[in-house]
Amino acid sequence: MKKISAISALALVSATGAFADDLNVVCSTEQAWCDMMVSAFEEKHPDIDVQMVRKSTGETLAQVRAEAGNPKIDVWWGGTGDPHLVAAEEGLSQPSGVSTDGLLDWAKNMSDISDKKTVGIYAGALAIAYNADVLEEKNIAPPACWSDLEDERFKGEIQVANPNSSGTAYTELATFVQLFGEDEAFVKLASIGENVNSYTKSGSAPSKAAARGETGVSIGFMHDMVKLATQGFPLIPVAPCEGTGYEVGAVSIINGARNFDGAKKWVEFALSADIQSRSPEVGVFAVPSNASAKVAPQSPDLETIKLIDYDFATYGSSATRGRLLERWDAEVGSKAN
């Protein structure tokens, strides 16, 4: 690619939107993790130039849908598995052909229920976090359960993402439905909504705001909260007493990918024990899917958390997701302050 003329290169870019050896990746995890993955992949595969942008899972799913038949994305890496499953169901992704041998069962399950179109790369539990300094200053008792967030003592103190754009928040929505039943779940979400000061686009933004003291309480994934706590912020993660859901972050090759070979190499790379063991280098403490990967001591022990039997097949379906989001808009989002 380095030897083609400038005119030929421009013609190729105009025709395809990217150089032939480019690998176009959308990353739905934290920016530092995205950057580390690109750097490590290009070091292993110096003949492939990775063009990466970071977008939330909801934004990425919308883009993949809009570009169906003429995709600009080769591979979608990271983010909660539910939207990846929706993409698989709608024929927007394709099997990678990469072996799942050596992966943990929850990662293989993602592959099985998607007809091999997506696979799990990490897992993380949904949790509540609070800023100890903020709550102490305001004399607010910390939360221990989901139901605590309905209490008026948290008026204006809670921040959470919007499930239309955030996979984290959709996991929260699906978790509530599975924990409490659908009707009661929406009653609780609306009640908690009375105490929400902001619905963010990004799922990790609320805990960052809580860490900085801009809000007292956040909802997100525990490994993101642990990262902030290890950086010295007074952020305390809580596994809710009623039980909680969890995410399985996933990777998918987009149907019609222009660089399928490069995308397959990315999936192989992402599933390898070596690269999964490196996530703590950038402060990522999710549980890796490769059984041989090293688990950081700071990573939450999923065995000690009361996890629900999260139904990825049902809540990762396009029909269920669409219906729940429509109901959330009508009964929760429309009442946002």
Secondary structure as UniProt FT lines:
FT   TURN            2..3
FT   HELIX           6..16
FT   TURN            20..21
FT   STRAND          22..27
FT   HELIX           31..44
FT   TURN            46..47
FT   STRAND          49..54
FT   HELIX           57..66
FT   TURN            67..69
FT   STRAND          75..77
FT   HELIX           81..89
FT   TURN            90..91
FT   STRAND          93..94
FT   TURN            101..102
FT   HELIX           105..113
FT   TURN            114..116
FT   STRAND          118..131
FT   HELIX           132..137
FT   TURN            138..139
FT   HELIX           146..150
FT   HELIX           152..154
FT   TURN            155..157
FT   STRAND          158..161
FT   TURN            163..165
FT   HELIX           167..180
FT   HELIX           182..193
FT   TURN            194..195
FT   STRAND          196..200
FT   HELIX           205..211
FT   TURN            212..213
FT   STRAND          217..221
FT   HELIX           222..230
FT   TURN            231..232
FT   STRAND          235..238
FT   TURN            241..242
FT   STRAND          246..254
FT   TURN            255..256
FT   TURN            258..259
FT   HELIX           260..271
FT   HELIX           273..276
FT   TURN            277..278
FT   HELIX           279..282
FT   STRAND          287..288
FT   TURN            291..292
FT   TURN            297..298
FT   HELIX           302..304
FT   HELIX           312..315
FT   HELIX           318..331
FT   HELIX           333..335
//
